[in-house]
């Protein structure tokens, strides 16, 4: 049985505004082959400390990037198109679980409508070493 690891990626640490567009936020690198190899993502959730209006319409994606910086896969996506209650989280369905050794894990935040009420947000990623 493998140990389950957890990484929290802070997305926004203080309330503010976010314009329409895509923001990519670094999370972590999957360990190199020398220290265990790739990882298998078992759970991803995004948590908010205040309510998020449906009109804000953000889309959160956990993606992988190669060592050269090219996005090469989507681990999970979470849409916040419905109202999001304060202190709640949205769990993404993991579509591509394995992340190759040395690849980066990033959050893409796609803001489709300007929002004046962006909460403090975090992404939590649970994984195990290897496949």
N, C-alpha and C positions, 0 to 999 in steps of 0.2 A: 504494500500500500504506500502510495506517495503522499508526502506532506503537502497540504494545500497552502499555497502562499497567497497573500493579498497585497495589492498595491493600490493606494488611493492617489488619484490625479486631481489636484485642485484646478478647476476650470476658471473660476472667478471668485476672488476672495473678498470682494466688497460690492455692494449693490451699485449699479450704474446703468448706462445705456449701451446698446450694441446696435450698430448700423447693419443694414442689409449686406450680406456677403458671407464668405467662408473664412473661418479662423482655424488654423491647425495648431494644436497644443501637444508638445512632447510629453510622453508618459514615462517610458523606460525601454531598455533594450533587452531582448531575450538573451539569456546567457550564451556565451560562445561554446563551441564544442569542447574546449579545454576544461570548462567548469560545469558541464552537464548537458549542453546542447539546447535545443529549442524547448518550447513550452506548449502545453495544451490548455487553452482558456476554458474554464468550466462555468463561469458566471460573470456577467457585466451588468452593473446598474448605475444609474445616474440619480443623484439625490439633490433636492432643493430645500433651502431653509424657509422660503416663503412661497406663497402661491404664484403660479405662472399662468398668465391669462392665455386662453386659447388663441387669441389674436396675435400673440407673439410668434407662434408657429416655428420654433426652432427644430432642427433635425440634428441629432447627435449620432456620430458614427465612430466606432473604434476601428481603426485601420492599421495595416502594417506598411512599413516602408523598407525598401532595400537599403543596403549600406550606401548606395549612391543617392538616396533620398527620393526615389520614385515610389509612389503608392502602388502596391501590388496586391492588395486584398482588403476586403471588408470583413471584420470579425463579427460585428453586430451593428444594427441601426436601431435608434429609438426616436420616435416622432413624438413631439409634444403638442400635437395639433388639437388635443382636447385639453380642457383646463386641468392644471396640475396643482393638487392641494399642497399646502405648506407642510413641511416635514415628511414628505412622502418621497418615494423613489420610483423610477421606471426601470424595469428589468428588460434587457434586450435578449432576443433569441439569438444564440450563437450560431452563425451560419458557417464560418470557417474557424475551427478551433485551434489548429496547429499553427504556431509561429516559428519559422526557421531560426536557427541559432544566429545571433548577431543582428537580426532584423529589429527595427524600431517599432514600438507600439505607440500610436498617436491617436488623439481625439480630434475629429473634424466637427466643427460646430457650424452648421449652415443656417444662417439667419435669413428667412425669406420675407420677413416684415420687420420694419424698425420697431424697437421696443424701448420704452422708457422705464421699464420695471423688470430688470434682469436680477435674479436673486444670486445668492452665493451658491455655487454649484460644485459638486465633486463627482468624479467617476471612480467607481470601485471595480477592480479587476481581480478575480480569483483565478488561480491557475495551478497546475502541477507540472513538474519537470518532465520533459520527454513527451512521448505520444501516449 
